């Protein structure tokens, strides 16, 4: 009986999943990371977190809306140190100076240059850079 309980517990733990994908801005010290987590095997939705990091000054974790199925979170840069995160119908803004974060009530009219997306690529959750280079404005 004890073996069956231990085996069941091991199977439940093996089904848990946490997968981070990072956009490195200045090495490991300055980065934006989206982590998708499936807390147990019977859960269909992914729990999503955005980790804003500018070490050693600040590092914060913010919860995004849960997602079902394929996860794709777009990252835009309207100006230096400010990033806009787009996930489904939801838009967020974060800045690196103090690692602040907020939610847009309405989509921003101009989110900035598309930097890339956090999504599954080759079977791995990763940051995939935008293939097109943003146009330079003067």
Secondary structure as a PSIPRED ss2 file (coil, helix, strand):
# PSIPRED VFORMAT (PSIPRED V4.0)

   1 X C   1.000  0.000  0.000
   2 X H   0.000  1.000  0.000
   3 X H   0.000  1.000  0.000
   4 X H   0.000  1.000  0.000
   5 X H   0.000  1.000  0.000
   6 X H   0.000  1.000  0.000
   7 X H   0.000  1.000  0.000
   8 X H   0.000  1.000  0.000
   9 X H   0.000  1.000  0.000
  10 X H   0.000  1.000  0.000
  11 X H   0.000  1.000  0.000
  12 X H   0.000  1.000  0.000
  13 X H   0.000  1.000  0.000
  14 X H   0.000  1.000  0.000
  15 X H   0.000  1.000  0.000
  16 X C   1.000  0.000  0.000
  17 X E   0.000  0.000  1.000
  18 X E   0.000  0.000  1.000
  19 X E   0.000  0.000  1.000
  20 X E   0.000  0.000  1.000
  21 X E   0.000  0.000  1.000
  22 X E   0.000  0.000  1.000
  23 X E   0.000  0.000  1.000
  24 X E   0.000  0.000  1.000
  25 X E   0.000  0.000  1.000
  26 X E   0.000  0.000  1.000
  27 X C   1.000  0.000  0.000
  28 X C   1.000  0.000  0.000
  29 X C   1.000  0.000  0.000
  30 X E   0.000  0.000  1.000
  31 X E   0.000  0.000  1.000
  32 X E   0.000  0.000  1.000
  33 X E   0.000  0.000  1.000
  34 X E   0.000  0.000  1.000
  35 X E   0.000  0.000  1.000
  36 X E   0.000  0.000  1.000
  37 X E   0.000  0.000  1.000
  38 X E   0.000  0.000  1.000
  39 X C   1.000  0.000  0.000
  40 X C   1.000  0.000  0.000
  41 X C   1.000  0.000  0.000
  42 X C   1.000  0.000  0.000
  43 X C   1.000  0.000  0.000
  44 X C   1.000  0.000  0.000
  45 X E   0.000  0.000  1.000
  46 X E   0.000  0.000  1.000
  47 X E   0.000  0.000  1.000
  48 X E   0.000  0.000  1.000
  49 X E   0.000  0.000  1.000
  50 X E   0.000  0.000  1.000
  51 X E   0.000  0.000  1.000
  52 X E   0.000  0.000  1.000
  53 X E   0.000  0.000  1.000
  54 X E   0.000  0.000  1.000
  55 X C   1.000  0.000  0.000
  56 X C   1.000  0.000  0.000
  57 X C   1.000  0.000  0.000
  58 X E   0.000  0.000  1.000
  59 X E   0.000  0.000  1.000
  60 X E   0.000  0.000  1.000
  61 X E   0.000  0.000  1.000
  62 X E   0.000  0.000  1.000
  63 X E   0.000  0.000  1.000
  64 X C   1.000  0.000  0.000
  65 X C   1.000  0.000  0.000
  66 X C   1.000  0.000  0.000
  67 X E   0.000  0.000  1.000
  68 X E   0.000  0.000  1.000
  69 X C   1.000  0.000  0.000
  70 X C   1.000  0.000  0.000
  71 X C   1.000  0.000  0.000
  72 X E   0.000  0.000  1.000
  73 X E   0.000  0.000  1.000
  74 X E   0.000  0.000  1.000
  75 X E   0.000  0.000  1.000
  76 X E   0.000  0.000  1.000
  77 X E   0.000  0.000  1.000
  78 X E   0.000  0.000  1.000
  79 X E   0.000  0.000  1.000
  80 X C   1.000  0.000  0.000
  81 X C   1.000  0.000  0.000
  82 X E   0.000  0.000  1.000
  83 X E   0.000  0.000  1.000
  84 X E   0.000  0.000  1.000
  85 X E   0.000  0.000  1.000
  86 X E   0.000  0.000  1.000
  87 X E   0.000  0.000  1.000
  88 X C   1.000  0.000  0.000
  89 X C   1.000  0.000  0.000
  90 X E   0.000  0.000  1.000
  91 X E   0.000  0.000  1.000
  92 X E   0.000  0.000  1.000
  93 X E   0.000  0.000  1.000
  94 X E   0.000  0.000  1.000
  95 X E   0.000  0.000  1.000
  96 X C   1.000  0.000  0.000
  97 X C   1.000  0.000  0.000
  98 X C   1.000  0.000  0.000
  99 X C   1.000  0.000  0.000
 100 X E   0.000  0.000  1.000
 101 X E   0.000  0.000  1.000
 102 X E   0.000  0.000  1.000
 103 X E   0.000  0.000  1.000
 104 X C   1.000  0.000  0.000
 105 X C   1.000  0.000  0.000
 106 X C   1.000  0.000  0.000
 107 X C   1.000  0.000  0.000
 108 X C   1.000  0.000  0.000
 109 X C   1.000  0.000  0.000
 110 X C   1.000  0.000  0.000
 111 X C   1.000  0.000  0.000
 112 X C   1.000  0.000  0.000
 113 X E   0.000  0.000  1.000
 114 X E   0.000  0.000  1.000
 115 X E   0.000  0.000  1.000
 116 X E   0.000  0.000  1.000
 117 X E   0.000  0.000  1.000
 118 X E   0.000  0.000  1.000
 119 X E   0.000  0.000  1.000
 120 X E   0.000  0.000  1.000
 121 X E   0.000  0.000  1.000
 122 X C   1.000  0.000  0.000
 123 X C   1.000  0.000  0.000
 124 X E   0.000  0.000  1.000
 125 X E   0.000  0.000  1.000
 126 X E   0.000  0.000  1.000
 127 X E   0.000  0.000  1.000
 128 X E   0.000  0.000  1.000
 129 X E   0.000  0.000  1.000
 130 X C   1.000  0.000  0.000
 131 X C   1.000  0.000  0.000
 132 X C   1.000  0.000  0.000
 133 X C   1.000  0.000  0.000
 134 X C   1.000  0.000  0.000
 135 X C   1.000  0.000  0.000
 136 X C   1.000  0.000  0.000
 137 X C   1.000  0.000  0.000
 138 X C   1.000  0.000  0.000
